[in-house]
């Protein structure tokens, strides 16, 4: 786990805790991030936690992109490292 991922996880947990408390939901509710009210009002702890979470997420994503890590976690260090030949389909025996 990278430092930026650890920072994002901590920021996300902090925001989720505050959002769940304010909105009377479970911290594990995946829908929290979709709720506009979960962003909090300006000047509130919830808003501060949300903004820190968003910055931490952007930093983590930027690090993944710079490292060439895709959404699935595969590493592609640079474009020329990609396969240049077409992938051949393997035949299945017994058909």
KOLRO-239779 format. One line per field, with one value per residue: residue number from 1; residue in one letter; x, y, z of N, C-alpha, C in turn. Coordinates in pm, whole numbers, m for minus. Layout:
BEGIN
pos	[NUM | ...]
code	[a | ...]
nxx	[X | ...]
nyy	[Y | ...]
nzz	[Z | ...]
caxx	[X | ...]
cayy	[Y | ...]
cazz	[Z | ...]
cxx	[X | ...]
cyy	[Y | ...]
czz	[Z | ...]
END
This chain:
BEGIN
pos	[1 | 2 | 3 | 4 | 5 | 6 | 7 | 8 | 9 | 10 | 11 | 12 | 13 | 14 | 15 | 16 | 17 | 18 | 19 | 20 | 21 | 22 | 23 | 24 | 25 | 26 | 27 | 28 | 29 | 30 | 31 | 32 | 33 | 34 | 35 | 36 | 37 | 38 | 39 | 40 | 41 | 42 | 43 | 44 | 45 | 46 | 47 | 48 | 49 | 50 | 51 | 52 | 53 | 54 | 55 | 56 | 57 | 58 | 59 | 60 | 61 | 62 | 63 | 64 | 65 | 66 | 67 | 68 | 69 | 70 | 71 | 72 | 73 | 74 | 75 | 76 | 77 | 78 | 79 | 80 | 81 | 82 | 83 | 84 | 85 | 86 | 87 | 88 | 89 | 90 | 91 | 92 | 93 | 94 | 95]
code	[x | x | x | x | x | x | x | x | x | x | x | x | x | x | x | x | x | x | x | x | x | x | x | x | x | x | x | x | x | x | x | x | x | x | x | x | x | x | x | x | x | x | x | x | x | x | x | x | x | x | x | x | x | x | x | x | x | x | x | x | x | x | x | x | x | x | x | x | x | x | x | x | x | x | x | x | x | x | x | x | x | x | x | x | x | x | x | x | x | x | x | x | x | x | x]
nxx	[85 | 57 | 178 | 4 | m231 | m283 | m322 | m554 | m734 | m749 | m852 | m1095 | m1221 | m1247 | m1415 | m1639 | m1718 | m1798 | m1998 | m2181 | m2256 | m2378 | m2582 | m2718 | m2665 | m2512 | m2158 | m2055 | m2219 | m2236 | m2357 | m2324 | m2132 | m2259 | m2455 | m2554 | m2584 | m2403 | m2170 | m2155 | m2208 | m2059 | m1788 | m1830 | m1738 | m1791 | m1783 | m1515 | m1390 | m1483 | m1365 | m1093 | m1086 | m1148 | m925 | m723 | m802 | m769 | m493 | m404 | m509 | m372 | m112 | m136 | m187 | 47 | 224 | 150 | m51 | m341 | m703 | m761 | m542 | m322 | 12 | 145 | 422 | 513 | 407 | 537 | 583 | 366 | 196 | 277 | 212 | m68 | m301 | m323 | m589 | m650 | m711 | m978 | m971 | m1155 | m1393]
nyy	[m117 | 216 | 537 | 744 | 604 | 506 | 748 | 834 | 631 | 676 | 937 | 892 | 719 | 889 | 1090 | 929 | 842 | 1083 | 1169 | 958 | 983 | 1239 | 1211 | 996 | 726 | 415 | 371 | 207 | 234 | 241 | 425 | 675 | 850 | 942 | 1114 | 1446 | 1595 | 1474 | 1597 | 1814 | 2136 | 2456 | 2543 | 2351 | 2058 | 1827 | 1915 | 1994 | 1746 | 1609 | 1757 | 1716 | 1442 | 1431 | 1563 | 1388 | 1160 | 1245 | 1282 | 1021 | 889 | 1029 | 948 | 677 | 690 | 813 | 612 | 426 | 246 | 71 | 71 | m193 | m272 | m365 | m325 | m96 | 15 | 192 | 308 | 161 | m80 | m235 | m513 | m584 | m758 | m933 | m1103 | m1450 | m1675 | m1952 | m2281 | m2501 | m2826 | m3119 | m3033]
nzz	[0 | m87 | 33 | m38 | m83 | 171 | 305 | 170 | 248 | 524 | 529 | 399 | 579 | 799 | 695 | 627 | 879 | 1003 | 822 | 841 | 1106 | 1112 | 917 | 1008 | 928 | 827 | 849 | 658 | 443 | 110 | m52 | 55 | m56 | m278 | m197 | m192 | 44 | 209 | 171 | 329 | 488 | 411 | 621 | 814 | 1006 | 866 | 596 | 581 | 624 | 400 | 191 | 242 | 202 | m74 | m185 | m103 | m240 | m507 | m512 | m465 | m693 | m895 | m842 | m904 | m1178 | m1272 | m1209 | m1388 | m1335 | m1388 | m1354 | m1292 | m1165 | m1299 | m1415 | m1637 | m1749 | m1953 | m2277 | m2488 | m2373 | m2397 | m2545 | m2879 | m3074 | m3214 | m3004 | m2995 | m3031 | m2829 | m2920 | m2826 | m2730 | m2825 | m2924]
caxx	[0 | 136 | 145 | m115 | m348 | m306 | m380 | m693 | m816 | m771 | m942 | m1225 | m1279 | m1284 | m1534 | m1752 | m1761 | m1871 | m2119 | m2274 | m2307 | m2467 | m2696 | m2775 | m2648 | m2397 | m2032 | m2031 | m2317 | m2164 | m2429 | m2291 | m2056 | m2350 | m2549 | m2502 | m2580 | m2287 | m2055 | m2156 | m2220 | m1933 | m1752 | m1857 | m1640 | m1824 | m1730 | m1368 | m1354 | m1510 | m1265 | m966 | m1103 | m1140 | m785 | m647 | m838 | m705 | m350 | m387 | m533 | m263 | 2 | m159 | m172 | 190 | 292 | 103 | m137 | m478 | m809 | m758 | m422 | m209 | 112 | 193 | 517 | 520 | 333 | 609 | 588 | 246 | 213 | 263 | 158 | m204 | m316 | m381 | m685 | m612 | m820 | m1021 | m981 | m1274 | m1514]
cayy	[0 | 339 | 641 | 819 | 519 | 506 | 879 | 834 | 543 | 744 | 1050 | 836 | 668 | 1006 | 1150 | 836 | 844 | 1208 | 1169 | 861 | 1041 | 1351 | 1165 | 879 | 610 | 330 | 411 | 117 | 264 | 284 | 535 | 804 | 937 | 994 | 1208 | 1583 | 1641 | 1413 | 1687 | 1909 | 2280 | 2528 | 2576 | 2241 | 1950 | 1735 | 1972 | 1985 | 1605 | 1575 | 1821 | 1644 | 1313 | 1453 | 1592 | 1264 | 1071 | 1297 | 1254 | 877 | 857 | 1086 | 858 | 554 | 721 | 835 | 483 | 340 | 141 | 87 | 42 | m333 | m295 | m410 | m221 | m73 | 121 | 290 | 255 | 63 | m208 | m309 | m615 | m529 | m862 | m971 | m1220 | m1563 | m1753 | m2091 | m2372 | m2591 | m2962 | m3196 | m2973]
cazz	[0 | m96 | 131 | m81 | m62 | 315 | 336 | 122 | 332 | 652 | 503 | 367 | 704 | 879 | 633 | 641 | 1019 | 1028 | 739 | 899 | 1231 | 1080 | 837 | 1076 | 841 | 859 | 784 | 545 | 338 | m10 | m113 | 119 | m145 | m380 | m138 | m185 | 183 | 275 | 150 | 440 | 462 | 430 | 759 | 907 | 1010 | 757 | 471 | 587 | 606 | 260 | 106 | 263 | 133 | m218 | m219 | m85 | m351 | m629 | m499 | m482 | m835 | m973 | m822 | m980 | m1321 | m1296 | m1198 | m1495 | m1280 | m1436 | m1257 | m1253 | m1088 | m1379 | m1432 | m1773 | m1720 | m2060 | m2392 | m2569 | m2302 | m2430 | m2649 | m3014 | m3162 | m3177 | m2918 | m3067 | m2954 | m2811 | m2953 | m2720 | m2785 | m2790 | m2980]
cxx	[90 | 94 | 20 | m242 | m384 | m372 | m526 | m781 | m847 | m870 | m1084 | m1295 | m1325 | m1411 | m1656 | m1807 | m1846 | m2002 | m2224 | m2336 | m2411 | m2595 | m2766 | m2781 | m2531 | m2273 | m2005 | m2128 | m2244 | m2231 | m2397 | m2225 | m2144 | m2445 | m2490 | m2491 | m2463 | m2160 | m2045 | m2169 | m2084 | m1910 | m1778 | m1744 | m1664 | m1768 | m1578 | m1322 | m1375 | m1403 | m1128 | m972 | m1087 | m996 | m699 | m676 | m768 | m555 | m322 | m404 | m419 | m139 | m14 | m138 | m24 | 269 | 249 | 16 | m280 | m576 | m804 | m632 | m304 | m114 | 155 | 291 | 527 | 456 | 407 | 620 | 465 | 275 | 191 | 208 | 17 | m205 | m382 | m477 | m638 | m733 | m853 | m1042 | m1111 | m1403 | m1524]
cyy	[124 | 437 | 718 | 735 | 515 | 637 | 884 | 748 | 608 | 860 | 1001 | 786 | 783 | 1069 | 1060 | 836 | 968 | 1212 | 1074 | 916 | 1150 | 1303 | 1043 | 758 | 528 | 381 | 329 | 139 | 321 | 400 | 671 | 900 | 1000 | 1101 | 1348 | 1634 | 1581 | 1495 | 1791 | 2053 | 2346 | 2562 | 2465 | 2138 | 1851 | 1787 | 1961 | 1842 | 1562 | 1633 | 1754 | 1510 | 1329 | 1482 | 1467 | 1166 | 1116 | 1267 | 1106 | 837 | 909 | 997 | 729 | 578 | 738 | 706 | 387 | 226 | 169 | 55 | m102 | m368 | m346 | m293 | m215 | 44 | 228 | 228 | 148 | m73 | m293 | m409 | m552 | m631 | m896 | m1096 | m1330 | m1636 | m1897 | m2178 | m2461 | m2728 | m3027 | m3134 | m3002]
czz	[0 | 13 | 92 | m66 | 87 | 358 | 291 | 211 | 466 | 635 | 474 | 493 | 794 | 826 | 651 | 783 | 1048 | 947 | 797 | 1027 | 1203 | 1011 | 894 | 982 | 890 | 786 | 660 | 430 | 216 | m81 | m54 | 22 | m253 | m328 | m130 | m41 | 261 | 254 | 261 | 394 | 483 | 577 | 859 | 902 | 896 | 624 | 469 | 563 | 461 | 169 | 120 | 192 | m17 | m263 | m207 | m198 | m480 | m627 | m523 | m628 | m922 | m961 | m899 | m1128 | m1355 | m1290 | m1308 | m1448 | m1323 | m1324 | m1208 | m1176 | m1169 | m1404 | m1578 | m1761 | m1828 | m2184 | m2471 | m2500 | m2332 | m2541 | m2786 | m3112 | m3118 | m3090 | m2998 | m2976 | m2946 | m2842 | m2835 | m2781 | m2742 | m2842 | m3126]
END
